[in-house]
Amino acid sequence: MNLSIKSQTNSMEYVTPPNIILHKSKEVIFYISNDDRNHPNIDLWTKELNIFGYKGLIIHSKCIFNRLKNDASLGKIN
């Protein structure tokens, strides 16, 4: 399975949350801590990542996000 992880910043100091892109299943998993007070905007994030037609998911557990990120069965990390 193709997998890539990114964090992106634009000129307004807005940061796209850490994410894992699963190209085979056309899904992107975003990590947002429970302390984050910003309203999630999955449509904006997928647009910024230039991945249209992908299903966006949010994980609030850093432990689970890191386990997914390091899971060898998901494929190589780009």
C-alpha positions as a printed NumPy array, in Angstrom:
array([[  0.   ,   0.   ,   0.   ],
       [  1.379,   3.44 ,  -0.856],
       [  1.77 ,   5.678,   2.165],
       [  3.059,   9.186,   2.698],
       [  3.217,  11.457,   5.699],
       [  3.243,  15.242,   5.488],
       [  2.867,  18.403,   7.477],
       [  2.375,  21.592,   5.505],
       [  2.411,  25.31 ,   6.314],
       [  1.142,  28.173,   4.182],
       [  1.933,  31.89 ,   4.359],
       [ -0.712,  32.547,   7.026],
       [  1.106,  30.266,   9.509],
       [ -1.745,  27.771,   9.278],
       [ -0.457,  24.22 ,   9.596],
       [ -2.097,  21.208,   8.011],
       [ -2.081,  18.596,  10.778],
       [  0.239,  15.587,  10.609],
       [ -1.304,  13.04 ,   8.286],
       [ -0.936,   9.649,   6.697],
       [ -2.046,   9.28 ,   3.094],
       [ -3.212,   5.807,   2.07 ],
       [ -3.211,   5.993,  -1.713],
       [ -4.509,   2.471,  -2.339],
       [ -7.706,   2.993,  -0.306],
       [ -7.864,   6.751,  -1.126],
       [ -7.934,   7.772,   2.534],
       [ -6.024,  10.356,   4.524],
       [ -5.748,  10.145,   8.304],
       [ -5.151,  13.392,  10.194],
       [ -3.853,  13.556,  13.767],
       [ -5.46 ,  16.258,  15.899],
       [ -4.792,  16.325,  19.627],
       [ -7.692,  16.537,  22.042],
       [ -6.293,  19.913,  23.157],
       [ -6.588,  21.461,  19.679],
       [ -9.316,  24.111,  19.745],
       [ -9.412,  24.707,  15.971],
       [-12.384,  23.449,  14.003],
       [-11.34 ,  20.51 ,  11.786],
       [-11.542,  21.341,   8.09 ],
       [-10.861,  18.105,   6.217],
       [-11.917,  19.591,   2.85 ],
       [ -9.349,  22.394,   3.174],
       [ -6.592,  20.003,   4.262],
       [ -7.169,  17.556,   1.39 ],
       [ -7.202,  20.515,  -1.014],
       [ -3.901,  21.81 ,   0.422],
       [ -2.406,  18.327,   0.04 ],
       [ -3.709,  18.185,  -3.546],
       [ -5.477,  14.864,  -2.979],
       [ -8.98 ,  15.077,  -4.362],
       [-11.478,  12.254,  -3.976],
       [ -9.878,  10.972,  -0.763],
       [-11.855,  10.219,   2.384],
       [-10.571,  12.183,   5.393],
       [-10.402,  10.663,   8.859],
       [ -9.34 ,  12.207,  12.171],
       [ -7.505,  10.427,  14.97 ],
       [ -7.172,  12.091,  18.374],
       [ -4.785,   9.521,  19.855],
       [ -1.121,  10.276,  19.187],
       [ -0.22 ,   6.706,  20.168],
       [ -2.591,   5.156,  17.61 ],
       [ -1.494,   7.65 ,  14.926],
       [  2.162,   6.751,  15.496],
       [  1.363,   3.031,  15.426],
       [ -0.37 ,   3.465,  12.066],
       [  2.497,   5.603,  10.787],
       [  5.019,   2.91 ,  11.729],
       [  2.917,  -0.103,  10.667],
       [  4.977,  -2.077,   8.158],
       [  1.836,  -3.606,   6.609],
       [  0.765,  -0.167,   5.329],
       [  3.801,   0.06 ,   3.084],
       [  6.851,   2.273,   2.889],
       [  6.718,   5.804,   4.234],
       [  7.546,   8.433,   1.609]])
